[in-house]
């Protein structure tokens, strides 16, 4: 059986997807599959994915549904069902993984625990400079000084999250602080995620539904979140940040009042 299923949420940005897949091509850990959870991309994008799948050194499955607005949680649930591994790693298709990204998630996997890493937010300038070939050559990992300068004088943010620590003492020091789940960078046993019935599909706008809600419901059934800060590293490609929609906040408050971890609006209906 494959050791890990990477579930990659995607919508239309083929240019970004090529950069992210280049990051997965250079992973030191090789026993994984990628499932693209596609929230209704165009026909042109679908054809490009079909071409890309033929050249990948790992199994790549494309799960698609019709574009009827933001239904990311619904397509993510479909990808969970399609996963061939007992262990799931969730990534957004605008986040390039460090070469040790999968190896670290797999190394730390543990029942009843959800692990979450962090990411650097790259500036528009740095993002525009990237190509799949530069990613494959380790450009981001080998140019931390440039990222620090861009973070100081440019527009990259959370550059400190890009440092990858191998030293166990440093890992412990930088992960003493409790951190919330990051929807673009977390891993969990499939069995544990099914306990809460996956993602709540009523969230039909970005943010909260993919992380805060999941973290809250996992906690209710005894599954804690542990940090892999400076261990499971990502580089987030530039785009304009979206506001947290009011309807998501209202739904989240309703779920918290109910105190129920199992959503009837998830994988099983």
C-alpha positions in Angstrom: 0.0 0.0 0.0 1.1 3.5 -0.7 2.5 5.2 2.4 0.8 8.6 1.9 -1.9 10.3 -0.2 -1.3 13.9 -0.9 -4.7 15.7 -1.5 -4.0 18.8 -3.6 -6.9 21.3 -3.7 -7.0 23.1 -7.1 -8.9 25.5 -9.2 -7.7 26.7 -12.7 -4.2 28.0 -11.9 -2.2 25.6 -14.1 0.9 27.9 -13.9 0.9 27.5 -10.1 0.1 23.8 -10.3 3.2 23.2 -12.4 5.4 24.9 -9.8 3.8 22.8 -7.0 4.2 19.5 -8.9 7.8 20.4 -9.5 8.2 20.6 -5.7 6.7 17.1 -5.3 8.9 15.7 -8.1 12.0 16.5 -5.9 10.7 15.0 -2.7 13.2 12.7 -0.9 10.4 10.5 0.2 9.0 8.7 -2.9 6.2 6.4 -1.8 3.2 8.6 -2.3 0.4 9.5 -4.7 -1.2 12.8 -5.5 -4.9 13.3 -5.8 -5.9 16.6 -7.4 -9.2 17.7 -5.9 -10.4 20.0 -8.6 -13.3 22.4 -7.8 -14.5 22.7 -11.3 -11.6 24.0 -13.4 -12.0 24.8 -17.1 -11.8 22.3 -19.9 -8.5 23.7 -20.9 -7.1 23.2 -17.4 -8.4 19.6 -17.3 -6.6 18.8 -20.6 -3.4 20.3 -19.2 -3.7 18.1 -16.1 -4.1 15.1 -18.3 -0.9 15.9 -20.1 1.0 16.5 -16.8 -0.2 13.2 -15.3 1.7 11.3 -18.0 5.0 12.8 -17.0 4.9 12.5 -13.2 7.1 10.0 -11.4 4.3 9.3 -9.0 0.7 8.2 -9.4 -1.6 11.2 -10.1 -5.4 11.0 -10.0 -7.6 13.9 -11.0 -11.0 14.2 -9.2 -13.2 16.9 -10.8 -16.8 18.2 -10.4 -18.7 20.9 -12.2 -18.1 24.5 -11.3 -21.1 25.6 -9.2 -19.3 28.1 -7.0 -16.9 27.5 -4.2 -17.4 23.8 -3.2 -13.8 23.0 -2.1 -14.9 21.0 0.9 -17.1 18.8 -1.3 -14.4 17.9 -3.7 -11.9 17.4 -0.9 -14.3 14.8 0.6 -14.4 13.0 -2.8 -10.6 12.9 -2.8 -10.5 11.4 0.7 -12.8 8.6 -0.5 -10.5 8.0 -3.5 -7.3 8.0 -1.5 -5.3 4.7 -1.6 -3.3 5.3 1.6 -4.3 5.2 5.2 -2.4 8.5 5.7 -3.6 11.8 4.2 -1.6 15.0 3.6 -3.5 18.1 2.6 -1.9 20.8 0.4 -3.3 23.7 -1.6 -2.1 23.9 -5.2 -0.5 27.3 -4.6 1.9 26.0 -2.0 5.3 24.6 -3.1 6.7 21.9 -0.7 10.2 21.8 0.7 12.0 18.6 -0.5 11.6 17.0 2.9 7.9 17.9 3.2 6.4 14.5 2.8 9.2 12.7 4.6 8.5 14.8 7.7 4.8 14.4 7.7 5.2 10.6 7.3 7.9 10.5 10.0 5.7 12.1 12.6 2.4 10.4 11.8 0.6 9.1 14.8 -2.9 7.9 15.5 -5.2 10.4 17.2 -3.0 13.3 16.2 -3.2 15.8 13.4 0.1 17.4 12.4 0.3 20.9 10.8 3.2 22.8 9.3 3.6 26.4 8.3 4.5 28.4 5.1 6.3 31.4 3.8 4.1 33.9 1.9 6.1 34.8 -1.2 5.9 38.2 -2.7 4.6 38.8 -6.3 8.2 39.5 -7.4 9.6 36.2 -6.1 6.6 34.3 -7.3 7.1 35.7 -10.8 10.7 34.6 -10.9 9.9 31.0 -10.3 9.8 28.3 -13.0 9.3 24.6 -12.7 12.9 24.0 -13.4 14.1 26.5 -10.8 11.8 24.8 -8.2 13.2 21.4 -9.2 16.7 22.7 -8.7 15.9 23.8 -5.1 15.9 27.6 -5.8 13.7 28.5 -2.8 15.5 26.3 -0.3 18.9 27.5 -1.5 18.2 31.2 -1.4 16.9 31.9 2.1 19.1 35.1 2.2 17.2 36.4 -0.8 13.9 35.6 0.9 15.0 37.3 4.1 15.9 40.4 2.2 12.6 40.3 0.4 10.9 39.9 3.7 12.8 42.9 5.2 12.6 45.3 2.2 10.0 43.6 0.0 6.7 42.0 0.4 7.3 38.4 1.4 5.9 37.5 4.8 6.6 34.9 7.5 10.0 34.2 5.9 11.2 32.8 9.2 8.8 29.8 8.6 11.0 28.9 5.6 13.9 27.7 7.8 14.1 23.9 7.9 15.6 22.6 11.1 17.1 19.2 11.3 18.4 19.6 14.9 16.0 18.0 17.4 16.6 20.6 20.1 15.7 23.4 17.7 12.6 21.5 16.6 11.4 21.2 20.2 12.1 24.9 21.0 10.3 26.2 17.9 7.3 23.9 18.5 6.6 24.6 22.1 3.9 27.1 21.2 0.5 25.7 20.3 -0.5 26.6 16.8 -3.8 26.2 15.0 -4.3 24.0 12.0 -3.3 25.4 8.6 -5.6 24.1 5.9 -2.9 24.0 3.2 -0.4 22.0 5.4 -1.8 19.3 7.6 -1.8 15.5 7.8 -3.9 12.9 9.6 -4.8 9.2 9.5 -7.8 8.7 7.2 -9.5 6.7 9.9 -9.3 9.6 12.3 -10.6 12.1 9.7 -13.6 9.8 9.0 -14.5 10.0 12.7 -15.7 13.6 12.1 -17.1 12.6 8.6 -14.6 14.7 6.8 -15.1 18.4 5.8 -18.5 20.1 6.4 -19.7 20.9 2.9 -22.0 23.7 4.0 -19.0 26.1 3.9 -19.3 27.6 0.5 -16.8 30.4 0.7 -13.0 30.4 1.4 -11.4 30.1 4.9 -12.5 28.6 8.2 -14.2 25.6 6.8 -11.0 23.9 5.7 -9.1 24.5 9.0 -10.7 26.1 12.0 -13.9 24.1 11.8 -12.0 20.8 11.2 -9.6 21.6 14.1 -12.5 22.3 16.4 -14.4 19.1 15.6 -11.3 17.0 15.8 -10.6 18.3 19.3 -14.2 17.4 20.3 -13.5 13.7 19.5 -10.1 13.7 21.2 -7.8 14.3 18.2 -5.2 17.0 19.0 -3.2 19.2 16.7 0.6 19.2 16.9 2.9 21.7 15.2 5.6 21.0 12.6 6.8 24.6 12.5 10.2 24.7 10.6 9.8 21.0 9.9 7.1 20.6 7.3 7.8 23.7 5.3 5.9 25.3 2.4 6.3 28.3 0.1 3.0 30.0 -0.6 2.8 31.6 -4.1 1.5 35.1 -4.3 -2.1 36.0 -4.7 -4.4 38.6 -3.2 -5.7 37.5 0.2 -9.4 36.9 0.6 -11.5 38.2 3.5 -13.2 35.8 5.9 -16.9 35.8 4.7 -19.5 36.5 7.3 -21.6 33.5 6.4 -18.6 31.2 7.3 -18.3 32.8 10.7 -22.0 32.4 11.4 -21.9 28.7 10.5 -18.8 28.1 12.6 -20.5 29.7 15.6 -23.5 27.5 15.1 -21.4 24.4 15.0 -19.6 25.4 18.2 -22.9 25.9 20.0 -24.0 22.4 18.9 -20.9 20.8 20.4 -21.0 18.0 17.9 -17.9 16.7 16.2 -19.6 14.5 13.5 -21.1 16.6 10.7 -24.1 15.1 8.8 -23.0 17.3 5.9 -19.8 15.5 5.1 -18.6 12.3 3.4 -21.5 10.1 4.5 -25.0 11.5 4.2 
